[in-house]
Amino acid sequence: MSHIVADSVPPIGDQLPLHVQDRQLRRELLRLAWPVLAEHLLHILVSITDTAVANYLPTNAAEAAAAVGNIGYIFWFVGLFSGAIGTGSTAIIAREFGAKHRRRANSACGQSILFALFCGIALGLLLFVFARQVVSFMGLHGLARDYAYDYLRMLCPAVPFITVMFVANACLRGAGDTLTPAISMIVVDIVNIALTIGLSWGLWGLPKMGFNGIAVGTVVAYICGGVLLMIVLLVGRGGIKLHIHRLRPHWRDMKRIMRIGVPSGVTDTINWLANFAMVRVVNATAPITIATAAHINAVRIESFSYMFGFAIAIAVATMVGQSLGAKDPRRAQRSAYIAYLYGGGFMTAMGIFFILFAHIPAAIMIKDPQVRELTATCLRITGFCQSGFAAAIIFGGALRGAGDTLAVLLISTISIVVVRLGGAYLMGYLKEPLPMIWIVLAVDLFIRGVLIYGRFLHGGWKRVRV
């Protein structure tokens, strides 16, 4: 598989006209981003498939959809650990590739995988043992709670494979290879979709398992993904190689990864806690799960907008890291602006679509008319914040690529605690309906985007040591 390393990046400097520099940056950005976009699109289709299969079960569809959506937040929490390790891995490996230090990059890769494996095993065991307490804390009731408990316990064996898979992807992207992770994840997601549909409905000679088929399909797919990515790293096909001796603890590299990854992980954890609290508020507004199902469905549909922003953010994180490693902060800055031109433009267009045509995706996604109408209302609200949300994602990605994760932590904490959590609990206390909660979400995302862009303008990220 082809990959992009610092050695292959054309020199960009003051000797080239500005329009030529920008054309080179656009090409590199799109070359890095399109595999990630394809991967994210299919990954979102997995989430959509899980939710849609639950929505169309012959009985108790709303309860099943609520269970799938709520446990999705638990596995978002698992992803926080992978994301924290991966952020440190990407930033360090990108810098080392930019500086042409391949041996140091391979060392960081080994320590990242070791860290991911340890976290994955610990998390999987904890979730299995405390599954009932976790589900009870989420505030689900009746059959939805029972579905969620069974679903969570069945997914736990896949947790170590999930953490290894996502951290391996982060290592490859830091080396400039976004194609290998994309192909691997596309294979995983196709297996996931096929098995989920086949096992849930008893198609293609597979047993008909109903709701349990969603979990079994997910577990099998992620186990395959973890094994596949480990093979890729051991072979060294993606431009970076995992050597067995690099799996021994090396505290210098561990500390480098943690110095960058911990602030990023704390940022994402705070964001997760805010969203988890939001789910509890939503679960309390409608015991019959109408609001819960609508909230989950709206989040799933909105993901078609921000998936493009996240793909661009991953690409620009690599570009910024490699540019700073090559001592070219001007190139790093222009990369971020070009990234926002593409990612922000797409997300703003999607926002306009949500405002004008929210009823179309809602009608495709949901059978229940009450859930469908409430979903469309939430989508219209979130349409107004997509440009600010894009700034938070893309300029936040640029800051993370530079290793400036502490600034992102501080900004996100202020916005989440003051606006999102404060507003959500006020709405819950006042017993406001779901659309009011989504207004709080939209305001939070827009304000966060403005603040993160302000940090990018400040320029302190150019001097961060990794």
ZAMARGU-4260 file (C-alpha; in steps of 0.2 Angstrom, whole numbers, plus 5000, padded with zeros to 4 digits):
<rodrens>
0) 5000/5000/5000 | 5006/5017/4996 | 5010/5029/5010 | 5016/5047/5013 | 5031/5051/5023
5) 5040/5067/5026 | 5054/5062/5013 | 5041/5062/4999 | 5033/5079/5003 | 5039/5092/4990
10) 5049/5107/4998 | 5038/5122/5001 | 5046/5138/5005 | 5047/5156/5000 | 5055/5152/4984
15) 5038/5146/4977 | 5023/5157/4973 | 5009/5157/4985 | 4997/5149/4974 | 5009/5135/4970
20) 5012/5132/4988 | 4993/5131/4992 | 4990/5119/4977 | 5003/5107/4984 | 4995/5108/5002
25) 4978/5105/4995 | 4984/5090/4986 | 4993/5083/5001 | 4978/5087/5012 | 4965/5078/5001
30) 4977/5063/4998 | 4978/5061/5017 | 4960/5065/5020 | 4950/5054/5008 | 4955/5037/5015
35) 4950/5043/5032 | 4934/5050/5025 | 4930/5034/5017 | 4934/5025/5033 | 4923/5037/5044
40) 4909/5036/5031 | 4908/5017/5033 | 4910/5017/5051 | 4895/5029/5053 | 4886/5017/5042
45) 4889/5004/5055 | 4882/5015/5068 | 4867/5019/5057 | 4865/5000/5053 | 4865/4995/5071
50) 4852/5009/5075 | 4841/5005/5060 | 4841/4986/5063 | 4835/4990/5081 | 4822/5003/5075
55) 4815/4990/5063 | 4814/4975/5075 | 4797/4967/5075 | 4794/4971/5094 | 4801/4983/5107
60) 4810/4993/5093 | 4811/5010/5103 | 4818/5001/5118 | 4831/4991/5107 | 4836/5008/5099
65) 4838/5016/5115 | 4849/5002/5122 | 4860/5002/5107 | 4862/5021/5107 | 4866/5022/5126
70) 4879/5008/5125 | 4887/5017/5111 | 4891/5031/5123 | 4900/5018/5134 | 4911/5012/5119
75) 4914/5031/5116 | 4922/5031/5133 | 4933/5016/5128 | 4938/5026/5113 | 4944/5040/5124
80) 4958/5029/5130 | 4963/5024/5112 | 4961/5043/5107 | 4972/5049/5121 | 4986/5037/5117
85) 4983/5039/5098 | 4985/5058/5100 | 5002/5057/5108 | 5007/5043/5095 | 5002/5054/5080
90) 5010/5070/5086 | 5027/5061/5091 | 5028/5050/5076 | 5024/5064/5064 | 5037/5075/5072
95) 5050/5061/5071 | 5045/5057/5052 | 5047/5076/5049 | 5064/5076/5056 | 5068/5059/5047
100) 5071/5050/5064 | 5063/5033/5059 | 5070/5023/5073 | 5062/5035/5086 | 5046/5034/5077
105) 5046/5014/5078 | 5050/5015/5097 | 5035/5027/5100 | 5024/5015/5090 | 5029/5000/5101
110) 5026/5009/5117 | 5009/5015/5110 | 5003/4997/5106 | 5009/4991/5123 | 4999/5005/5132
115) 4984/5001/5121 | 4984/4983/5125 | 4985/4986/5144 | 4971/4998/5144 | 4960/4988/5133
120) 4962/4972/5144 | 4959/4982/5160 | 4943/4991/5153 | 4936/4975/5146 | 4937/4967/5162
125) 4930/4982/5172 | 4915/4984/5160 | 4911/4965/5161 | 4911/4965/5180 | 4902/4981/5183
130) 4890/4980/5168 | 4874/4981/5178 | 4880/4996/5188 | 4885/5005/5172 | 4868/5002/5164
135) 4858/5007/5180 | 4868/5023/5181 | 4863/5028/5164 | 4845/5029/5169 | 4837/5017/5157
140) 4821/5008/5163 | 4812/4992/5160 | 4816/4982/5144 | 4828/4995/5137 | 4839/4993/5153
145) 4839/4974/5150 | 4843/4975/5132 | 4858/4987/5137 | 4865/4975/5150 | 4865/4960/5138
150) 4872/4971/5124 | 4886/4978/5135 | 4892/4961/5142 | 4892/4953/5125 | 4904/4967/5118
155) 4917/4967/5132 | 4928/4953/5124 | 4931/4965/5109 | 4938/4980/5120 | 4956/4975/5119
160) 4955/4973/5100 | 4947/4990/5099 | 4960/4999/5108 | 4974/4991/5099 | 4966/4994/5082
165) 4963/5012/5085 | 4980/5016/5092 | 4988/5006/5077 | 4978/5017/5065 | 4985/5033/5074
170) 5003/5027/5073 | 5001/5024/5054 | 4993/5041/5052 | 5007/5049/5061 | 5019/5042/5048
175) 5008/5049/5035 | 4999/5033/5030 | 4981/5036/5030 | 4977/5023/5016 | 4981/5007/5026
180) 4971/5012/5041 | 4956/5016/5030 | 4957/5000/5020 | 4958/4990/5036 | 4943/4999/5044
185) 4933/4997/5028 | 4935/4978/5029 | 4931/4978/5048 | 4915/4989/5044 | 4909/4979/5030
190) 4911/4963/5040 | 4901/4972/5054 | 4887/4978/5043 | 4885/4961/5035 | 4885/4951/5051
195) 4874/4963/5060 | 4861/4962/5047 | 4863/4943/5043 | 4863/4938/5061 | 4849/4949/5067
200) 4837/4944/5053 | 4843/4927/5049 | 4849/4930/5031 | 4862/4921/5020 | 4861/4905/5030
205) 4865/4913/5047 | 4855/4910/5063 | 4842/4922/5067 | 4847/4930/5083 | 4837/4946/5083
210) 4844/4960/5095 | 4859/4949/5100 | 4864/4948/5082 | 4869/4967/5083 | 4882/4963/5097
215) 4889/4947/5089 | 4892/4955/5072 | 4901/4970/5081 | 4912/4958/5092 | 4918/4947/5077
220) 4922/4962/5066 | 4932/4971/5079 | 4942/4956/5084 | 4946/4954/5065 | 4951/4972/5065
225) 4963/4971/5080 | 4972/4956/5073 | 4973/4964/5055 | 4981/4980/5061 | 4994/4971/5072
230) 4999/4961/5057 | 5001/4977/5046 | 5012/4985/5060 | 5023/4969/5062 | 5025/4968/5043
235) 5029/4986/5042 | 5019/4989/5027 | 5012/5006/5032 | 5029/5015/5033 | 5031/5011/5051
240) 5036/4995/5059 | 5032/4986/5076 | 5047/4977/5082 | 5044/4964/5096 | 5058/4971/5107
245) 5049/4988/5106 | 5035/4981/5117 | 5045/4981/5132 | 5041/4997/5143 | 5052/5012/5139
250) 5048/5026/5151 | 5055/5040/5141 | 5044/5036/5126 | 5029/5032/5138 | 5031/5049/5146
255) 5032/5058/5129 | 5016/5050/5124 | 5007/5054/5140 | 5013/5072/5141 | 5003/5075/5125
260) 4990/5061/5126 | 4984/5065/5144 | 4978/5082/5141 | 4969/5076/5125 | 4962/5062/5135
265) 4956/5073/5149 | 4948/5085/5136 | 4939/5070/5128 | 4934/5063/5145 | 4926/5079/5150
270) 4917/5080/5133 | 4911/5062/5136 | 4905/5066/5154 | 4895/5080/5147 | 4887/5070/5134
275) 4884/5056/5146 | 4875/5068/5158 | 4865/5074/5143 | 4859/5056/5140 | 4854/5055/5158
280) 4844/5071/5156 | 4836/5065/5140 | 4832/5047/5147 | 4823/5056/5162 | 4812/5067/5150
285) 4803/5052/5142 | 4802/5035/5151 | 4794/5028/5136 | 4810/5031/5127 | 4803/5043/5113
290) 4815/5057/5117 | 4830/5045/5120 | 4827/5036/5103 | 4825/5053/5094 | 4841/5060/5102
295) 4851/5045/5097 | 4844/5045/5079 | 4848/5064/5077 | 4866/5061/5083 | 4868/5047/5070
300) 4862/5058/5056 | 4872/5073/5061 | 4887/5062/5060 | 4886/5063/5041 | 4891/5081/5043
305) 4905/5080/5056 | 4913/5064/5049 | 4921/5075/5035 | 4927/5088/5048 | 4935/5074/5058
310) 4943/5066/5042 | 4951/5083/5038 | 4956/5086/5056 | 4966/5069/5056 | 4974/5074/5040
315) 4979/5092/5045 | 4986/5085/5062 | 4998/5075/5052 | 5003/5089/5041 | 5005/5101/5055
320) 5016/5089/5065 | 5027/5085/5050 | 5029/5103/5046 | 5034/5108/5063 | 5046/5093/5063
325) 5053/5100/5047 | 5055/5118/5056 | 5042/5125/5044 | 5028/5133/5055 | 5022/5144/5041
330) 5017/5128/5031 | 5008/5121/5046 | 4998/5137/5048 | 4993/5138/5030 | 4988/5119/5030
335) 4976/5122/5044 | 4967/5137/5035 | 4966/5126/5019 | 4959/5112/5029 | 4945/5123/5036
340) 4941/5129/5019 | 4937/5112/5014 | 4930/5104/5030 | 4921/5120/5036 | 4913/5123/5019
345) 4906/5105/5019 | 4899/5106/5037 | 4891/5123/5034 | 4883/5116/5018 | 4877/5101/5028
350) 4870/5113/5041 | 4860/5122/5028 | 4853/5105/5022 | 4848/5100/5040 | 4839/5117/5042
355) 4829/5115/5026 | 4827/5096/5023 | 4829/5088/5040 | 4813/5078/5037 | 4821/5068/5023
360) 4835/5059/5033 | 4823/5057/5048 | 4810/5049/5037 | 4822/5036/5030 | 4830/5032/5047
365) 4814/5030/5058 | 4798/5021/5057 | 4789/5028/5072 | 4781/5045/5068 | 4783/5053/5085
370) 4802/5049/5085 | 4804/5054/5067 | 4797/5072/5070 | 4807/5075/5086 | 4823/5069/5077
375) 4820/5081/5062 | 4817/5096/5075 | 4834/5092/5083 | 4843/5091/5066 | 4836/5108/5061
380) 4843/5116/5078 | 4860/5108/5075 | 4861/5115/5057 | 4864/5132/5064 | 4881/5127/5073
385) 4890/5117/5060 | 4902/5131/5055 | 4907/5133/5073 | 4908/5115/5076 | 4919/5113/5061
390) 4931/5126/5068 | 4932/5116/5085 | 4936/5100/5075 | 4948/5106/5062 | 4958/5119/5071
395) 4958/5108/5087 | 4965/5094/5076 | 4979/5107/5070 | 4983/5111/5088 | 4983/5092/5093
400) 4995/5089/5078 | 5007/5102/5085 | 5006/5094/5103 | 4996/5109/5110 | 4984/5098/5119
405) 4984/5108/5135 | 4976/5123/5127 | 4962/5112/5119 | 4959/5105/5136 | 4957/5121/5145
410) 4946/5128/5131 | 4935/5113/5130 | 4933/5112/5149 | 4927/5130/5151 | 4914/5128/5136
415) 4908/5111/5142 | 4906/5114/5160 | 4899/5132/5159 | 4888/5130/5143 | 4884/5112/5140
420) 4883/5105/5158 | 4876/5120/5166 | 4863/5122/5152 | 4859/5104/5152 | 4855/5103/5170
425) 4845/5119/5170 | 4835/5111/5156 | 4833/5095/5165 | 4828/5104/5181 | 4815/5115/5172
430) 4808/5099/5163 | 4811/5106/5146 | 4808/5096/5131 | 4822/5088/5120 | 4824/5103/5107
435) 4829/5115/5121 | 4843/5103/5126 | 4849/5103/5108 | 4849/5122/5108 | 4861/5121/5123
440) 4872/5108/5113 | 4872/5120/5098 | 4877/5135/5108 | 4891/5125/5116 | 4899/5119/5100
445) 4898/5136/5092 | 4907/5145/5107 | 4920/5131/5108 | 4924/5133/5089 | 4927/5152/5092
450) 4938/5149/5107 | 4949/5136/5099 | 4951/5147/5083 | 4956/5161/5095 | 4970/5150/5102
455) 4976/5145/5084 | 4977/5164/5080 | 4987/5166/5096 | 5001/5155/5088 | 5008/5148/5104
460) 5006/5130/5097 | 5021/5134/5086 | 5033/5133/5101 | 5026/5118/5110 | 5039/5105/5113
465) 5035/5086/5111
</rodrens>
